[in-house]
Every structure is written in C-alpha cells, then in structure tokens.
Amino acid sequence: MFEPASHLNGQYTIWGQVVEGMDLVDQIKRGSGGGGTVSNPDKIVKLSVAADAA
C-alpha cells in the first residue's frame, strides 16, 4: 500500500517489515488511477518469514 485505504479497516491484517532490500521494494510496479490496476504485475518469487528462518 502506498496510501491509506480506510475502506479495508477491519477486513485485513497488515503485517511485515522490510529488513533489507528496500531498493527492490521501491522497484515494484505501481498501478495508476484510482483502482491501482497494474498490467503484467510483478510477482513474489521467494519470500522468507523470519519466524520460520533457521
């Protein structure tokens, strides 16, 4: 999310913190207009959850 979305309050849990690689996060495609739709969106290929990391 790049701006508040109060219509989602109470419907979703926000979680996570970027601990390294913010430069990569900044490269994620952003949608345009009110709907934020992205054609050919980026995808998560690998994700590590700190609680599960050895």
Secondary structure, DSSP 8 states (H G I E B T S, - for coil): --S--GGGTTT--------S-HHHHTTS----TTT---SS---------GGG--
